[in-house]
Structure formats: structure tokens, C-alpha cells
Amino acid sequence: EAQVTQNPRYLITVTGKKLTVTCSQNMNHEYMSWYRQDPGLGLRQIYYSMNVEVTDKGDVPEGYKVSRKEKRNFPLILESPSPNQTSLYFCASKEPGITEAFFGQGTRLTVV
Amino acid sequence: AQSVAQPEDQVNVAEGNPLTVKCTYSVSGNPYLFWYVQYPNRGLQFLLKYITGDNLVKGSYGFEAEFNKSQTSFHLKKPSALVSDSALYFCAVRDIYNTDKLIFGTGTRLQVFP
């Protein structure tokens, strides 16, 4: 089954404690991205990757890092989380062009 | 600036009645438009897209969307709503500068009452 898998689904952490949210896709897609979803703001892109070892900032990259060492994986790293990063995070993948994106089930992160 | 607006935070409709979820866009050139649906505790699922051609686009689960260039709108419709259609709906437009990126609206919660 074609899917994008994120882990963990839920995470509560404390300010400043480094964390990683993993994302893996099994569709051999070149393009992957991370979004955060906040009430009244919709989804905003954090980072994206056009292929292995190619990453770039989206609209709200501050406080986040990513890496793309393998085509299937695109982890999101918060080196020093802060409460304003409390949000619902989605990973997505797609083929280049006017194609639909496939989304993971989301990770609900709470930073206290 | 490119943007998508969903003017209604919530739409309520009775089961069996037609439903419309509104979306307007602002983008230079020809827009490429999408609708996604988010069920509780699930990721976003693709419903349909408009690229070019027929202004009425048919998608999954009986949904369709009407593209109107003069009104810069792309409203989502369904002739007969189901309770199971209750979810959060997002309209999106492809970014003209980063062509694999989607610019999303703020979402509209659809509530279908039995």
C-alpha cells in the first residue's frame, strides 16, 4: 500500500529537549516536504526536498532542521523546541509536476 | 502575493441536501487548484484537482468542484451530503515559483447533520 508514515503520532516534550520526527514514504517520490497546521492559519510549509541531499527552506523554517540522506526518509529535527512550535505536523511526498501530494497521518507535538 | 481564501470556518448542512464549500484564489497566470479532505486523526487526502479544460472537475467520494476564472473561485460541491462527509476541507493552489509546493487556505469544517 502506498503510504507516508510519520512517527511518533503524539509527542509531549519540554522546552529545549531535542527531538526528531521521522517520515518515510514507499512510493519512490523525489519531492518531500514538511508542513505545520495551526488553527486559522491552514498548512504552512516548513522545509522541502527535491531529491536526496537537496533541501530548502519553506515559509516557516525557523527552529527546524531537516536532512535527506535517503530518498525514502525525510526527518524533521527540532534542536531546541519552544512552546510556539506546539502544532500538528504533516509530512508529504509527491512526484514532480502537477500531481497530488500524499500526506502522513500527522504528528501532534506539544512543547511545555 | 499568491493566496487562497476559504471564507467560511464552518459549513453546516443536513444529510441529503447539497453542499458547497467556498474557495477563492489569487495567483498570476493560470492556476492549478486542489481540494483535500482531513478526517479526524488522519492526514490529508486528495479529492480533486483542476489543471485546464472543463470547468467542472469530478473527484473522489462524489465530490466535484467548479472553476470560475472571472470570479477566481474553485468551490467544492456535492449534490447530496452524507454524515460521513463531516471533516475539514482544504483548498490549495500550486505555487508558481516553487511548482511542487501547495499554498493552502485556512480550512473549512463541514458538519453534516442527520
Interface residues (C-beta under 8 A of the other chain):
Chain A: V4 Y31 S33 Y35 G40 L41 G42 L43 R44 Q45 Y48 M50 G58 F90 A92 K94 P96 G97 I98 E100 A101 F102 F103 G104 Q105 G106
Chain B: V4 Y32 F34 Y36 N41 R42 G43 L44 Q45 F46 K49 I51 F90 R94 N98 T99 D100 K101 L102 F104 G105 T106 G107
